[in-house]
Amino acid sequence: MNLSPRDRKAVGSSRRLMWLGLQSNEWMLAAAVVAVVVLSAILDVHHTYWNNPRLSALDIARQTAFLGIFALGAAVVIIAGGIDLSAGSMIAFSGTICATLMVLMAPDVMSNPHQLVGGKLVERPLGWQVISVAIAGTLLVGFLIGTLHTWLITVVGLPPFIATLATLVGLRSLSRAICESVTQAVYDAKSTQIQIFDPAFRYLATSVWIPVLIFLLLAVLLGILLRATVIGRHIYALGGNEQAAVLSGIRTDRVKWLAYCLGSVTSSIAGILYIGDQSVADPQTLGRGYELNAIAAAVVGGCSLQGGVGTVPGTVLGALFLRCVIDGVAKIIKTGADVYEGQIVGVVVVIAVAFSQFRRGVRQGRQIFPGAMGVFALVALSLLAAVLAMLMAEQMARFVPGAQNLDARGTGMSLGLLVLVLLAGWKWYESRGR
């Protein structure tokens, strides 16, 4: 293959950066993680990262593991050329199934979790048999939901977006119905929540090393699957060009089955951990919006929504980066930080995807801001940057020492004008043929 001087230079620089198995974009993401942590430590009034580095690191590691477990499943689906929108509802459904199985097998312990022993009130254990069966049953349900997704896509012919959108909407409602039905049948009292007090089960999630170990084990196994096995090459081939994969003799239906089952089973694992961490199975709130976090972690880590591109190390770093951003916002803003969490996740996803498409478009010589549509896009992006700058300036003025005199309107207008000038300069550069 004959490469242009520019392409040879790009390939050479990429190879130089791929030491320790990481690609150049993954090293950039690792640097971004460090930058976010340092910036958060500086802007945090209480300087939590400096004063309690061990506790902060353990908390980020545990929360990253929770997110990363189902983000890995989402990454496999995306690499295979699909999309799974049901991760959040699947977490809620799996948590509900696990809790209801415990209620059905040990109703007395679940309803009366404490007993007097030697004058002391102690917790009654569920027993490893009950916990094991509940976990195994939950994982089996995850496998069956993944199979259902594959059947809807390959046999019925639904687009992956529609098939998983249906379960996104339906599984959460079904979870609540199951929860109410089981509690009514067992306790004669309908409830939308199931409390879990067993210390052994809760330790699975409240400890740091178990979620992190599960996350790392899954990452290693999926990394080996994608990079060192025939089925892994088939997953990449399917995502790159499904028609070519079929013509090459790849049984694409089975490859999709594996990908969607991995996506659902990893969500089931996350659902089990989340109910252990929160001590309650609440299908109305558990995992709400987490499907966006899973897709965000995969995309930020380098997965292409067009399929065929992505790595496990990139997804791990993507989950770590997203978790550090969310944790940093919570430490800087404190009150009302959840209001900005969704905005930040959405902006991060858009920037990651846009940056990937931007680089591809530049290499292909395609204009980024063509014609009149490009002009209005410039204005829209500038206004969006101004609004976000105003909101962040207001929060900084409230919580960051020394920023009380910060003019939110002036900051927003200045940033919006700067973005407009930069983008307008790029459009002028494009119009002159670069």
C-alpha positions as CSV (number, residue, x, y, z in Angstrom):
1,M,0.0,0.0,0.0
2,N,1.4,3.4,-1.0
3,L,0.9,6.0,1.7
4,S,1.3,9.8,1.4
5,P,4.0,11.5,3.4
6,R,1.4,12.9,5.8
7,D,-0.1,9.4,6.4
8,R,3.3,7.8,6.9
9,K,4.1,10.5,9.5
10,A,0.8,9.9,11.3
11,V,1.4,6.1,11.3
12,G,4.9,6.6,12.6
13,S,3.8,8.9,15.4
14,S,1.0,6.5,16.4
15,R,3.4,3.6,16.6
16,R,5.7,5.6,18.8
17,L,2.9,6.3,21.2
18,M,1.6,2.7,21.3
19,W,4.0,1.5,24.0
20,L,2.5,-0.4,26.9
21,G,-0.3,-1.4,24.6
22,L,-2.0,2.0,24.5
23,Q,-2.8,4.0,21.4
24,S,-2.1,7.7,21.0
25,N,-5.7,8.8,21.8
26,E,-5.7,6.6,24.9
27,W,-2.5,8.3,26.2
28,M,-4.2,11.7,25.5
29,L,-7.2,10.4,27.6
30,A,-4.9,9.4,30.4
31,A,-3.4,12.9,30.4
32,A,-6.9,14.3,30.4
33,V,-7.7,12.3,33.6
34,V,-4.7,13.7,35.3
35,A,-5.7,17.2,34.2
36,V,-9.2,16.8,35.6
37,V,-8.0,15.5,38.9
38,V,-5.5,18.4,39.3
39,L,-8.0,21.0,38.3
40,S,-10.6,19.6,40.7
41,A,-8.1,19.5,43.5
42,I,-7.3,23.2,42.9
43,L,-10.9,24.5,42.6
44,D,-12.3,22.4,45.5
45,V,-12.7,24.6,48.6
46,H,-12.0,21.7,51.0
47,H,-9.1,20.3,48.8
48,T,-10.4,16.8,49.4
49,Y,-8.0,15.2,47.0
50,W,-5.0,16.7,48.8
51,N,-6.3,16.2,52.4
52,N,-7.7,12.7,51.9
53,P,-5.9,11.2,48.8
54,R,-6.4,7.6,49.8
55,L,-10.1,7.8,50.5
56,S,-10.7,9.9,47.3
57,A,-8.8,7.3,45.2
58,L,-10.7,4.4,46.7
59,D,-14.0,6.1,46.1
60,I,-13.2,6.9,42.5
61,A,-11.9,3.4,41.9
62,R,-15.1,1.8,43.3
63,Q,-17.4,4.2,41.3
64,T,-15.3,3.7,38.2
65,A,-15.7,0.0,38.6
66,F,-19.5,0.3,38.8
67,L,-19.6,2.3,35.7
68,G,-16.9,0.4,33.8
69,I,-18.5,-3.0,34.3
70,F,-21.5,-2.2,32.1
71,A,-19.6,0.3,29.9
72,L,-17.4,-2.7,28.8
73,G,-20.6,-4.5,27.6
74,A,-21.8,-1.4,25.8
75,A,-18.4,-1.1,24.1
76,V,-18.5,-4.7,22.8
77,V,-22.0,-4.0,21.3
78,I,-20.8,-0.7,19.7
79,I,-17.7,-2.3,18.3
80,A,-20.0,-5.0,16.7
81,G,-21.9,-2.2,15.0
82,G,-24.9,-2.1,17.3
83,I,-26.2,0.0,20.1
84,D,-27.8,-0.9,23.4
85,L,-30.0,1.8,25.0
86,S,-31.4,-0.5,27.7
87,A,-28.4,-0.6,30.1
88,G,-30.0,1.7,32.7
89,S,-33.3,-0.2,32.7
90,M,-31.5,-3.5,32.6
91,I,-29.6,-2.5,35.8
92,A,-33.0,-1.7,37.5
93,F,-34.6,-4.9,36.2
94,S,-31.6,-7.1,37.3
95,G,-31.5,-5.5,40.7
96,T,-35.2,-6.1,41.1
97,I,-35.0,-9.7,40.0
98,C,-32.1,-10.3,42.5
99,A,-34.0,-8.8,45.4
100,T,-37.3,-10.5,44.6
101,L,-35.5,-13.9,44.4
102,M,-34.2,-13.2,47.9
103,V,-37.7,-12.4,49.1
104,L,-39.1,-15.6,47.6
105,M,-36.4,-17.8,49.0
106,A,-36.0,-16.2,52.4
107,P,-39.1,-14.1,53.2
108,D,-38.7,-14.2,57.0
109,V,-35.1,-12.9,56.9
110,M,-35.9,-10.2,54.3
111,S,-38.9,-8.9,56.4
112,N,-37.2,-9.3,59.8
113,P,-33.5,-8.8,59.2
114,H,-32.6,-8.4,62.9
115,Q,-32.8,-10.7,65.9
116,L,-31.7,-10.6,69.6
117,V,-28.6,-12.7,70.4
118,G,-27.2,-12.4,73.9
119,G,-29.1,-9.2,74.5
120,K,-27.7,-7.6,71.4
121,L,-29.6,-6.8,68.2
122,V,-27.7,-8.5,65.3
123,E,-28.5,-9.0,61.6
124,R,-29.8,-12.3,60.4
125,P,-27.8,-13.6,57.5
126,L,-29.5,-14.7,54.3
127,G,-26.9,-17.5,53.8
128,W,-24.6,-18.1,50.8
129,Q,-27.1,-20.5,49.2
130,V,-29.8,-17.8,48.9
131,I,-27.3,-15.1,47.7
132,S,-25.7,-17.5,45.2
133,V,-29.0,-18.6,43.7
134,A,-30.2,-15.0,43.5
135,I,-27.0,-13.9,41.7
136,A,-27.1,-16.8,39.3
137,G,-30.8,-16.3,38.5
138,T,-30.1,-12.6,37.8
139,L,-27.2,-13.4,35.4
140,L,-29.4,-15.9,33.7
141,V,-32.1,-13.2,33.2
142,G,-29.5,-10.9,31.8
143,F,-28.5,-13.6,29.3
144,L,-32.1,-14.1,28.3
145,I,-32.7,-10.4,27.8
146,G,-29.6,-10.2,25.6
147,T,-31.0,-13.2,23.6
148,L,-34.3,-11.3,23.2
149,H,-32.5,-8.3,21.8
150,T,-30.6,-10.4,19.3
151,W,-33.8,-12.2,18.2
152,L,-35.6,-8.9,17.7
153,I,-32.7,-7.6,15.6
154,T,-31.8,-10.6,13.6
155,V,-35.1,-12.5,13.2
156,V,-37.8,-9.9,13.5
157,G,-35.7,-7.4,11.7
158,L,-35.9,-4.4,14.1
159,P,-33.1,-1.8,14.1
160,P,-31.0,-2.1,17.2
161,F,-32.1,1.4,18.3
162,I,-35.8,0.4,18.3
163,A,-35.2,-3.1,19.8
164,T,-33.3,-1.7,22.8
165,L,-35.4,1.4,23.1
166,A,-38.4,-0.9,23.7
167,T,-36.7,-2.6,26.6
168,L,-35.4,0.7,27.9
169,V,-39.1,1.8,28.3
170,G,-40.6,-1.6,29.2
171,L,-38.1,-3.2,31.6
172,R,-38.4,-0.4,34.2
173,S,-42.2,-0.7,34.2
174,L,-42.0,-4.4,34.4
175,S,-39.5,-4.2,37.3
176,R,-42.0,-2.1,39.3
177,A,-44.8,-4.5,38.5
178,I,-42.8,-7.5,39.6
179,C,-41.7,-5.8,42.8
180,E,-45.3,-4.8,43.7
181,S,-46.6,-8.3,42.8
182,V,-44.0,-10.2,44.8
183,T,-44.3,-8.1,47.9
184,Q,-48.1,-8.3,47.7
185,A,-48.0,-12.1,47.4
186,V,-45.4,-12.7,50.1
187,Y,-46.1,-10.0,52.7
188,D,-49.6,-9.0,51.8
189,A,-48.4,-5.4,51.4
190,K,-47.6,-3.9,48.0
191,S,-44.3,-2.0,47.8
192,T,-42.3,-0.5,45.1
193,Q,-39.0,-1.1,46.9
194,I,-37.3,-4.0,48.6
195,Q,-34.8,-3.3,51.4
196,I,-31.7,-5.4,51.6
197,F,-29.8,-5.6,54.9
198,D,-27.6,-8.8,54.6
199,P,-24.0,-7.7,55.4
200,A,-22.4,-10.4,53.3
201,F,-24.4,-9.4,50.2
202,R,-23.8,-5.7,50.8
203,Y,-20.1,-6.3,51.2
204,L,-19.9,-7.3,47.6
205,A,-20.5,-3.7,46.7
206,T,-19.5,-1.6,49.7
207,S,-16.0,-3.1,49.7
208,V,-13.5,-1.6,47.2
209,W,-11.6,-4.6,46.1
210,I,-14.5,-6.8,44.9
211,P,-16.1,-4.3,42.4
212,V,-12.6,-3.3,41.2
213,L,-11.5,-7.0,40.9
214,I,-14.7,-7.8,38.9
215,F,-14.1,-4.8,36.6
216,L,-10.4,-5.7,36.0
217,L,-11.2,-9.3,35.4
218,L,-13.9,-8.5,32.9
219,A,-11.5,-6.0,31.2
220,V,-8.8,-8.6,30.9
221,L,-11.2,-11.3,29.6
222,L,-12.9,-9.0,27.1
223,G,-9.5,-7.7,26.0
224,I,-8.3,-11.2,25.3
225,L,-11.6,-12.0,23.5
226,L,-11.4,-9.0,21.2
227,R,-7.7,-9.0,20.4
228,A,-6.5,-12.6,20.7
229,T,-9.4,-14.8,19.4
230,V,-11.1,-15.5,16.1
231,I,-14.5,-14.4,17.5
232,G,-13.0,-11.1,18.5
233,R,-11.8,-10.5,14.9
234,H,-15.3,-11.4,13.8
235,I,-16.8,-8.8,16.1
236,Y,-14.6,-6.1,14.6
237,A,-15.3,-7.4,11.1
238,L,-19.1,-7.3,11.8
239,G,-18.9,-3.7,13.0
240,G,-16.7,-2.6,10.1
241,N,-18.8,-4.0,7.3
242,E,-21.6,-6.4,8.0
243,Q,-22.2,-7.3,4.4
244,A,-18.6,-8.1,3.8
245,A,-18.5,-10.1,7.0
246,V,-21.5,-12.2,5.7
247,L,-19.7,-12.7,2.4
248,S,-16.6,-13.8,4.2
249,G,-18.6,-16.7,5.8
250,I,-18.9,-15.1,9.3
251,R,-22.1,-16.2,11.1
252,T,-23.1,-12.7,12.0
253,D,-26.2,-13.7,13.9
254,R,-24.1,-15.6,16.5
255,V,-21.6,-12.8,16.8
256,K,-24.5,-10.4,17.5
257,W,-25.9,-12.8,20.0
258,L,-22.6,-12.9,21.9
259,A,-22.3,-9.1,21.8
260,Y,-25.8,-8.3,23.1
261,C,-25.6,-11.0,25.7
262,L,-22.4,-9.6,27.0
263,G,-24.0,-6.1,27.1
264,S,-27.0,-7.4,29.1
265,V,-25.0,-9.7,31.5
266,T,-22.6,-6.9,32.4
267,S,-25.6,-4.7,33.1
268,S,-26.9,-7.4,35.4
269,I,-23.7,-7.6,37.3
270,A,-23.8,-3.8,37.8
271,G,-27.4,-4.1,38.9
272,I,-26.5,-6.6,41.6
273,L,-23.7,-4.4,42.8
274,Y,-25.8,-1.2,42.8
275,I,-28.6,-2.7,45.0
276,G,-25.9,-4.0,47.4
277,D,-24.3,-0.5,47.5
278,Q,-27.6,1.3,48.1
279,S,-29.2,-1.4,50.3
280,V,-32.4,-1.2,48.3
281,A,-33.9,-2.3,45.0
282,D,-35.8,0.7,43.7
283,P,-36.8,0.1,40.1
284,Q,-38.1,3.7,39.8
285,T,-34.8,5.4,40.3
286,L,-32.1,2.7,40.0
287,G,-29.9,3.1,37.0
288,R,-31.9,5.9,35.5
289,G,-30.0,7.5,32.7
290,Y,-27.0,5.2,33.1
291,E,-27.3,4.0,29.5
292,L,-25.9,7.4,28.4
293,N,-23.0,7.0,30.8
294,A,-22.2,3.6,29.4
295,I,-22.2,4.9,25.8
296,A,-20.3,8.0,26.9
297,A,-17.5,6.0,28.5
298,A,-17.2,3.8,25.4
299,V,-17.3,6.7,22.9
300,V,-14.9,8.9,24.9
301,G,-12.6,5.8,25.1
302,G,-12.4,5.7,21.3
303,C,-15.3,3.5,20.2
304,S,-16.9,4.6,17.0
305,L,-20.7,4.6,16.8
306,Q,-20.3,3.4,13.2
307,G,-18.8,0.2,14.5
308,G,-15.6,-1.7,14.0
309,V,-13.4,0.6,16.1
310,G,-12.7,0.5,19.9
311,T,-10.5,-1.1,22.5
312,V,-10.9,-2.3,26.1
313,P,-8.1,-0.1,27.5
314,G,-9.8,2.9,25.9
315,T,-13.2,2.1,27.5
316,V,-11.5,1.6,30.9
317,L,-9.9,5.1,30.6
318,G,-13.2,6.5,29.3
319,A,-15.0,5.3,32.4
320,L,-12.2,6.6,34.6
321,F,-12.3,10.0,32.9
322,L,-16.1,10.3,33.1
323,R,-16.1,9.3,36.7
324,C,-13.4,11.8,37.6
325,V,-15.3,14.6,35.8
326,I,-18.5,13.8,37.7
327,D,-16.7,13.5,41.0
328,G,-14.8,16.8,40.3
329,V,-18.0,18.6,39.5
330,A,-19.6,17.3,42.8
331,K,-16.6,18.5,44.8
332,I,-16.4,21.9,43.2
333,I,-20.1,22.8,42.9
334,K,-21.4,20.7,45.9
335,T,-25.0,21.8,46.2
336,G,-27.0,21.0,43.1
337,A,-24.1,19.3,41.3
338,D,-26.5,16.6,39.9
339,V,-28.2,19.4,37.9
340,Y,-25.0,19.8,35.8
341,E,-24.0,16.1,35.7
342,G,-26.3,15.3,32.7
343,Q,-25.2,18.4,30.9
344,I,-21.5,17.5,31.3
345,V,-22.0,13.9,30.2
346,G,-23.9,15.1,27.1
347,V,-21.3,17.7,26.2
348,V,-18.4,15.2,26.7
349,V,-20.1,12.7,24.4
350,V,-20.8,15.3,21.7
351,I,-17.2,16.6,21.9
352,A,-15.7,13.1,21.7
353,V,-17.8,12.1,18.7
354,A,-17.5,15.5,17.0
355,F,-13.7,15.4,17.5
356,S,-13.5,12.0,15.9
357,Q,-15.6,13.0,12.9
358,F,-13.8,16.3,12.7
359,R,-10.4,14.6,12.2
360,R,-11.9,12.2,9.7
361,G,-13.5,15.1,7.8
362,V,-10.3,17.1,7.7
363,R,-8.3,14.1,6.3
364,Q,-11.0,13.6,3.6
365,G,-11.0,17.3,2.7
366,R,-14.6,17.8,3.7
367,Q,-15.7,21.2,4.9
368,I,-16.9,21.3,8.5
369,F,-19.0,24.5,8.2
370,P,-20.3,24.5,4.6
371,G,-22.5,27.3,3.2
372,A,-25.3,29.0,5.1
373,M,-25.9,26.0,7.3
374,G,-22.3,26.4,8.5
375,V,-22.9,30.0,9.4
376,F,-25.9,29.3,11.5
377,A,-24.0,26.4,13.1
378,L,-21.3,28.9,14.1
379,V,-23.8,31.1,15.8
380,A,-25.5,28.2,17.6
381,L,-22.2,26.9,18.9
382,S,-21.1,30.3,20.1
383,L,-24.4,30.9,21.9
384,L,-24.2,27.5,23.6
385,A,-20.6,28.2,24.7
386,A,-21.8,31.6,26.1
387,V,-24.6,30.0,28.1
388,L,-22.5,27.2,29.5
389,A,-19.8,29.8,30.5
390,M,-22.4,31.9,32.3
391,L,-23.7,29.0,34.3
392,M,-20.2,27.8,35.3
393,A,-19.2,31.3,36.2
394,E,-22.2,31.7,38.4
395,Q,-21.3,28.4,40.2
396,M,-17.7,29.4,40.6
397,A,-18.7,32.8,42.0
398,R,-20.8,30.9,44.7
399,F,-18.3,28.2,45.7
400,V,-14.7,29.0,44.6
401,P,-12.7,31.4,46.9
402,G,-11.6,34.5,45.1
403,A,-14.2,34.2,42.3
404,Q,-16.9,36.2,44.0
405,N,-16.3,39.2,41.8
406,L,-16.5,37.1,38.6
407,D,-18.9,38.7,36.1
408,A,-20.9,35.7,34.8
409,R,-22.5,37.7,31.9
410,G,-19.2,39.2,30.9
411,T,-17.5,35.8,31.1
412,G,-20.2,34.1,29.0
413,M,-20.2,36.8,26.4
414,S,-16.4,36.8,26.2
415,L,-16.2,33.1,25.7
416,G,-19.0,33.1,23.2
417,L,-17.3,35.8,21.2
418,L,-14.0,33.9,21.4
419,V,-15.6,30.7,20.1
420,L,-17.3,32.7,17.3
421,V,-14.1,34.3,16.2
422,L,-12.2,30.9,16.3
423,L,-14.9,29.1,14.3
424,A,-15.3,31.9,11.9
425,G,-11.6,31.8,11.3
426,W,-11.7,28.1,10.6
427,K,-14.6,28.7,8.1
428,W,-12.5,31.3,6.3
429,Y,-9.6,28.9,6.3
430,E,-11.9,26.3,4.7
431,S,-13.2,28.7,2.1
432,R,-9.7,29.3,0.9
433,G,-9.2,25.6,0.4
434,R,-6.9,25.2,3.4
